[in-house]
Amino acid sequence: MHRDDTSDKISLFERKRLEEVARIKALLIVAKITLTKIDKDYGLPTGTAGNAVYEPHLAGERAVAAALKSKPHLLWRSRYFADGRRKSPQPPSNYRHARRHATPEAQEAA
């Protein structure tokens, strides 16, 4: 009789994150720059720039911003304060997957 409480809608945070990713990808396409080229040009490990588009990674963010002749805080508004300072720690909503907490077994082994 009543609908289930579960919904297929994505959260506001997720929608904003996806819009941010889409905007950055569009800028890269217009500039005809690939993420692989950014990795090579800035001496980053393969995949760093690509990961930085989706999840916080300081070196990757700086490289992508430099390639686009911009500043990181203008590209990733969710990761930076308006004055350009980086948020630390990053909000959990900035990650694709939930951060894993250390298990008790892993803590004992360390």
C-alpha positions in Angstrom: 0.0 0.0 0.0 2.8 2.4 0.9 6.0 2.9 -1.0 9.2 1.6 0.4 11.4 4.2 2.1 14.3 3.3 -0.2 14.7 5.6 -3.1 16.8 5.4 -6.3 17.6 9.1 -6.0 21.2 10.1 -5.4 22.0 12.4 -2.5 22.7 16.1 -3.0 26.3 15.6 -2.1 26.7 12.9 -4.7 25.0 14.9 -7.4 27.3 17.9 -6.7 30.3 15.7 -6.8 29.3 14.2 -10.1 28.6 17.6 -11.6 32.0 18.7 -10.5 33.6 15.7 -12.2 31.6 16.3 -15.4 32.6 20.0 -15.4 36.3 19.1 -15.1 36.1 16.4 -17.7 34.4 18.9 -20.1 37.2 21.4 -19.5 39.8 18.7 -20.3 38.0 17.7 -23.5 37.7 21.3 -24.7 41.4 21.8 -24.0 42.2 18.5 -25.7 44.2 17.3 -22.7 44.2 13.7 -21.6 44.7 12.6 -18.0 47.4 10.2 -19.1 49.3 13.2 -20.7 49.0 15.1 -17.4 50.5 12.2 -15.5 53.4 12.1 -17.9 54.0 15.8 -18.2 54.0 16.3 -14.4 55.9 13.1 -13.5 53.0 11.5 -11.6 52.4 7.8 -11.3 50.0 6.4 -14.0 46.4 7.1 -13.0 47.0 9.8 -10.4 45.4 12.6 -12.4 42.4 10.3 -13.2 42.0 9.5 -9.5 42.3 13.1 -8.5 39.3 14.0 -10.7 37.1 11.6 -8.6 38.8 11.6 -5.2 41.0 14.0 -3.3 44.7 13.8 -4.2 46.7 16.9 -3.7 49.4 16.3 -6.4 46.9 15.2 -8.9 44.7 18.2 -8.3 47.6 20.6 -8.7 48.7 18.9 -11.9 45.2 18.9 -13.5 44.7 22.6 -12.4 48.0 23.6 -13.9 47.3 21.8 -17.2 44.0 23.7 -17.4 45.8 26.9 -16.4 43.6 27.3 -13.4 43.8 26.8 -9.6 42.6 23.7 -7.7 40.2 25.6 -5.5 38.4 26.9 -8.6 37.9 23.4 -10.0 37.1 21.4 -6.9 34.9 23.7 -4.8 33.9 20.8 -2.5 37.6 20.2 -1.5 38.6 23.7 -0.8 37.4 26.7 1.2 36.4 29.8 -0.8 39.8 31.5 0.1 41.7 28.7 -1.5 42.7 26.7 1.6 42.3 23.0 1.3 39.9 21.3 3.6 41.6 18.9 6.0 40.4 16.3 6.6 38.4 15.9 3.5 34.6 15.4 4.0 33.6 11.7 3.5 31.2 12.9 0.7 34.3 13.7 -1.5 35.1 10.0 -1.8 33.6 7.5 -4.3 33.8 4.7 -1.8 33.5 4.8 2.0 36.9 5.1 3.7 37.8 1.8 5.3 38.5 1.8 9.0 41.4 -0.3 10.3 40.2 -3.7 11.5 41.2 -4.9 15.0 43.3 -7.6 13.4 45.2 -5.1 11.3 45.9 -2.9 14.3 47.2 -5.9 16.3 49.5 -6.8 13.4 51.0 -3.3 13.2 
